[in-house]
Amino acid sequence: MGAKRVVTRVEIAGLVGRFMNSQSVEGEELRRRAKEIQQVCRRAVAEGGSSVNNLNDFIQRMLYRARTSTAEPKNHLVKARK
């Protein structure tokens, strides 16, 4: 990941045009790569996938911390006046 910069609408339009060009080798390669990324993402969010497993691990750690915490929970919410 390099330097941060704003991508212009002209750059986006150019990439979309190349992506949609069904007669170019570059367009074929872009579409092939997009399908690969789609498959990786679907596996990650499927049952047993890395995203699901990471989220479940995080939830389990937070529940464990909540059960084993000896300190009084800090309530940072302002109570509503009745």
Helices and strands as residue ranges (DSSP letters): H 9-20, H 25-45, H 50-68
